[in-house]
Amino acid sequence: MIIYEATKEEFMNDVTVDDIAKKIHDNYLQRVGKVAQGEINAWNNSMNYMYKVLNTPIIPDDVGIAIEYKVPTTNRRIDFMLTGLNAQDQYSVVIIELKQWSTLQVVEDADGLVETVVNKKLGRFPHPSQQAYAYARLITDYNESVQDEGISLYPCAYLHNYIQNDNDPLTHEVYHRYISEAPVFTKGDALKLRGFISTYIKKSDRKKSLYLIERGKIKPSKSLQDALVKMLDGNEEFIMIDEQKVVYETAIQMAHRAQATNRKQVLIVEGGPGTGKSVLGINLLVKLTSQELVCQYITKNSAPREVYTKQLLQKHKKVVIQNLFKGSGVFYEALPNEFDVLIVDEAHRLNEKSGLFKNKGENQMMEIIRAAKFSIFFIDEYQKISMQDVGNKDQIKHFAQLYNAEVVEMELPSQFRCNGSDGYLAWLDDVLEIRSTANTDPFALDFEYDFKIFDDPNVLRQEIINKNQNNKARMLAGYCWDWKTEGKSNPTIHDIQLDEFGFSMSWNLNSTSTWAIDPESIEQAGCIHTCQGLEFEYVGVIIGEDLRYENGAIVTDPFKRAKTDKSLSGFKSLYKKNKEEALRIADQIIKNTYRTLMTRGMKGCYIYCVDPQLRNYFSRRMTG
């Protein structure tokens, strides 16, 4: 979808009479929806700068211009594109990422990110060159016309408000790999950008390449297919067995049935911790992409996406596959059946609304089903850990029926984590009073699972360090300690403090989103938000004061959760209206949180309880 399309001459006239922003806005309103005033102001500002760049006979008047082109399989749009022919009469497209930024800072602990202020808020964003290069790569990887017609794409970035200095952070060496692919131009570089454009566009193609791109079939390129298959081949992290293979083959059949019958297909797969949902999802992502289907893997939580991307990439650039992994809140603008397959991991964590302020879209389950011909939902309703988690089977089936989709339900019963001990999971659910199970006996010897209770958190931490011989052990904690922002720049300031033992530790939030596999992160404690959906060999779990044992029962205390944890966002307002309901929901979330933390370990889980009575309770339940 292109919001504004014209020749260079038409564009220049629209800028001259101050009509350009209005025309873009009117088209955007008609095709997409409302747009913020800041975006309109940005169009006005940037298009006047582009007028200066293009105000030359060197660039022919009848070359094609596209503004706000929707990148395939994303909700992102390219700011500015010029299309024409090069000196050899081959199709050429120049992609320009426009930025209003005037300052930024280098981010060295994450690939291709900078830190700057956007909408009066400091945050991390893709480097403009990385962004432009990624867009060009996505069009190449997913647009059949670009692949078949030999259309060459030349990305760049233009920060027209940015005054560049010597040793500027914009061109820091950590960004050279992206700047070499997509040059960056700043204030005063209008003539340089003009030279860049004129190098690749010599004459008009009468907007033929624009026509081909706009109407090109969306499918993964052969190079992307081959790269994915090669990444997965021999990677032991993603080997499937038993019931995983049965679900896998069923999903493949349903994907092709959706293509052949034009009837939506929905597969719901239930499975508890360690049943191989994520491994199955990654295998389906690779296989279906290799079969030329447009496929994406979705998780609400960013940590699994980053970890899987890093595990698959090996020596490849991140941008090669990063578009295959998406958050759950990006499909409210997606077109019906825009995707062949959407694979949703941790579907119990889906929300109703999307966006930073939870004011976008209607319902993420509905939006995903609408956007895909075939959608797969991996779900475990006992792993809901936030008041915003609304994903459930009943609603998925309701929305599937709304779109006349065929629904298949399956289960992954086999337990591959916790040494395959279904008994441990049943025992844990009973101990935490999540649900009554048949396993009320003391911790059985035949569980073959290494579960230990520690009286000293320092000893627990040392045991986990000892178990970390192959980078597969981590410390975790309930979110009962605030993340101290000053700790980000001062490593001597720790978040988790247990003064009685002289114990202190920092949250993983100081680190990158690949904390789960970064070797140095053994020194940091993980929280629920960076370990859910992932697994280790051994975990050491610190249980905070939000879970206690009083008067012969497990007690949860939402008021002991950290202020910086958003899992209970909305609890206090609900508590004022309906105290019992608020406490019921919080009780479920806290218990589910510790159940999730205590089932991350494949071989063992070691715990320390801040509440001594809870420690004693666990000990009694182990020994009888």
Buried (B, 14 or more C-beta within 10 A) or exposed (E): EBBBBBBBBBBBEBBEEEEBBBBBBEBBEEEBEEBEEEBBEBBBBBBBBBBBBBEEEEBBEBBBBBBBBBBBBBBBBBBBBBBBBBEEEBBBBBBBBBBBBBEBEBBEEBBBBBBBEEEEEEEEBBBBBBBBBBBBBBBBBBBBBBBEBEBBBBBBBBBBBBEBEEEBBBBBEBBEBBBEBBBBBBBEBBEBBBBBBBEBBBBBBBBBBBBBBBEBEBBBBEEBBEBBEBBBEEBEBBEBEEBBEEBBEBBBEBBBBBBEEEEBBBBBBBBBBBBBBBBBBBBBBBBBBBBBBBBBBBBBBEBBBBBBBBBBBEEEBBBBBBBBBBBBBBBBBBEEBBBBBBBBBBBBBBBBBBEEEBEBBEBBBBBBBBBBBBBBBBBBBBBBBBBBBBBBBEBBBBBBEEBEBBBBEBEBEBBBBBBBBBBBBBBBBBBBEBEEBEBEEEBBEEBEBBBBBBEEBEBBBEBBBEBBEEBBBBBBBBBBBBBBEEBEEEEEBBBBEBEEBEBBBBBBBBBBBBBBBBEEBBBBBBBBBBBBBBBBBBBBBBBBBBBBBEEEEBBBBBEBBBEBBBBBEBBEEBBEEEEEEBBEBBBBBBBBBBBBBBBBBBBBBBBBBBBEEBBEBBEEBBEE
